[in-house]
Amino acid sequence: MNALSYFLIWAVIIFVMMRFGCGAHVMGHGHGKAKHGDANHSRQKNAEELRWIPPTKDVDPVCGKTVSTDKAKPSVHDGSVYYFCSRECRERFEAAPEQYVGPGAKTETPTPQLEDRHV
């Protein structure tokens, strides 16, 4: 019984510290309500303004097909997000991305073989 009360005391202390103390930053609560002139408030506001919104449509760099980004297969390369019409196109891109983007990229029109495979 003594061990149980010891455990409960420490559990309450840890909970209070995580909720209201320095652990509150981890949980997203902070030290208190931020005021408009507070530097912490301005950092949070700037972080909210910098959210990235994906385009509604993009061009698949492998086959040249226009894809809807909400249903496309995304991949990130060199800090940019690329969208693909199929898993096969994404895998081809991830195997050799320098062939499709950058200075040595191929600029060819879509081939019928690729278009037939994506239908």
C-alpha positions in Angstrom: 0.0 0.0 0.0 2.9 2.3 0.8 4.4 1.8 -2.7 1.1 2.6 -4.3 0.7 5.9 -2.5 4.4 6.7 -3.4 3.6 6.0 -7.0 0.4 8.1 -7.0 2.3 11.1 -5.5 4.9 11.0 -8.3 2.2 10.5 -10.9 0.4 13.6 -9.8 3.7 15.6 -9.7 4.6 14.5 -13.2 1.1 15.2 -14.5 1.1 18.7 -13.0 4.5 19.5 -14.5 3.5 18.2 -17.9 0.3 20.1 -17.9 1.4 23.4 -16.4 5.2 23.4 -16.1 7.9 23.2 -18.7 6.5 20.0 -20.1 3.5 22.0 -21.3 5.5 23.1 -24.3 5.7 19.5 -25.4 1.9 19.1 -25.0 1.3 22.4 -26.8 0.0 24.4 -23.9 2.9 26.8 -23.1 3.3 28.7 -19.8 0.1 30.6 -20.1 -2.1 32.7 -22.5 0.0 34.7 -24.9 -0.6 38.4 -25.3 -0.6 40.1 -28.6 2.7 41.8 -28.0 4.4 38.6 -26.7 7.2 37.3 -28.8 6.0 33.7 -28.3 2.6 34.7 -29.7 4.2 36.3 -32.8 6.3 33.1 -33.4 3.1 31.0 -33.2 1.3 33.3 -35.5 4.1 33.2 -38.1 4.2 29.4 -37.9 0.5 29.3 -38.7 0.9 31.7 -41.7 3.7 29.6 -43.2 1.6 26.5 -43.7 2.0 24.9 -47.1 -1.1 24.3 -49.2 -0.7 21.9 -52.1 -1.9 22.8 -55.6 -5.1 21.2 -56.8 -3.5 19.8 -59.9 0.1 19.1 -60.9 2.0 17.4 -63.8 3.5 14.0 -63.3 7.2 14.5 -64.1 7.6 10.9 -65.4 4.7 10.6 -67.9 3.6 14.2 -68.3 0.0 13.5 -67.2 -2.0 16.1 -65.3 -3.0 14.7 -61.9 -5.3 15.8 -59.1 -3.0 16.1 -56.1 -5.6 14.8 -53.6 -5.6 11.4 -55.3 -2.0 11.4 -56.5 1.0 9.5 -55.1 3.4 12.1 -53.7 7.2 11.9 -53.3 9.6 14.5 -51.9 13.0 15.1 -53.6 15.4 17.9 -52.8 12.8 19.8 -50.7 10.1 19.7 -53.4 7.0 17.6 -53.5 6.2 15.8 -56.8 2.9 14.1 -57.6 2.4 11.0 -59.7 -0.5 9.4 -61.4 0.5 5.9 -60.4 2.8 3.9 -58.1 4.9 2.8 -61.1 5.7 6.5 -62.1 6.6 7.3 -58.5 8.9 4.3 -58.3 10.6 5.2 -61.6 11.1 8.8 -60.3 12.5 7.7 -57.0 14.9 5.3 -58.7 16.5 8.2 -60.8 15.0 11.6 -60.0 17.8 13.5 -61.8 16.4 12.1 -65.1 13.0 13.9 -64.5 13.9 17.1 -62.6 16.9 19.4 -62.6 19.3 20.5 -65.3 19.7 17.0 -66.9 16.0 16.3 -67.1 14.4 14.8 -70.1 11.7 17.0 -71.8 9.9 14.5 -73.9 6.2 14.0 -74.5 4.2 11.2 -72.9 4.7 7.9 -74.6 1.7 5.7 -75.5 3.1 2.8 -73.5 3.1 4.8 -70.3 -0.4 6.2 -70.9 -1.8 2.7 -71.6 -0.4 1.4 -68.3 -2.0 4.1 -66.2 -5.6 3.6 -67.4 
